[in-house]
Amino acid sequence: MAEPTAPSFSKVVLITGGTSGLGRSMCERLAATGHRVYGTGRQVKGLEPQNAFTMVGMDVTDAASVQRAVDAVLADAGRIDVLINNAGLGIQGPVEDIDPELAHRLMDTNVYGPHRVMRAVLPTMRAQRSGLIINISSIAANFGLPYRGFYSASKAALDRLSEALSTEVARFGIQVVTVQPGEFNTNIASARLRPEVISEANKPGYEKAMAVLGGSMHYSRDPDELARVVARIIADPTPRSVYRVAEGVQKLSVLLKKVLPGRMFERMVRKHYE
């Protein structure tokens, strides 16, 4: 493989879901830090950046598309040092009202998507005897959030997959890190999957919860805050296994989930959303 032309201190970084939101901020921040960055998205035409990173077409739900994108990066840069699995979907709706097809669509992007990309890059990282995989999960992975149960489930699945993979690949010099963001100022709320019909039985609770959630989004933070954390992880030769980038009640809730009896924690969550 050809050696990358980027400065010797930089890493070749592949970021999925790089067209907007957290992914775009990570592309911009890491490129500004001096890394050689390749962002991906299903539609990248017209999104070519003005600064020093490259956009590559990739649909994480299509194994052939994933492999083409990885091959293109390898042909251009000669290696992949860091993979950031950021592409993902949100979902809202009562568990009862979400049909299996909609649930599968979410899991295909949030769980199987990262799995496809990791499978595509691992042979190269193994040959290099080095590599870092950062999976962008969510603070929601720590609890079953009402009316976002499948989102919580998908991120919890990604966390457990990352944990298992970390043990499997450590002997090859590859590290796996999970990052759990709280709410940031992105378009994930408007792009959430939703069932076509909310049942009358579930509608009152659902509408109250969505009103609370919509209000909390007002206080979302700048995505560059997360990008700075990711830049520090890449610079750290011995990163932690999990990073939580959240504030206030979101951060506190992780601790409370650990120390409170299960039913007490559930009552606290119900009170918050009611």
Sequence and secondary structure as in RCSB ss.txt:
>XXXX:A:sequence
MAEPTAPSFSKVVLITGGTSGLGRSMCERLAATGHRVYGTGRQVKGLEPQNAFTMVGMDVTDAASVQRAVDAVLA
DAGRIDVLINNAGLGIQGPVEDIDPELAHRLMDTNVYGPHRVMRAVLPTMRAQRSGLIINISSIAANFGLPYRGF
YSASKAALDRLSEALSTEVARFGIQVVTVQPGEFNTNIASARLRPEVISEANKPGYEKAMAVLGGSMHYSRDPDE
LARVVARIIADPTPRSVYRVAEGVQKLSVLLKKVLPGRMFERMVRKHYE
>XXXX:A:secstr
     S TT  EEEESSTTSHHHHHHHHHHHHHT EEEEEES  TT   SSSEEEEE  TT HHHHHHHHHHHHH
HHS   EEEE     B S GGGS HHHHHHHHIIIIIHHHHHHHHHHHHHHHHT EEEEEE  GGGGS  TT HH
HHHHHHHHHHHHHHHHHHHGGGTEEEEEEEE  BSSSTTTT B  S   TTTHHHHHHHHHHHHHHGGG B HHH
HHHHHHHHHH SS  SEEEE  HHHHHHHHHHHHS HHHHHHHHHHHH 
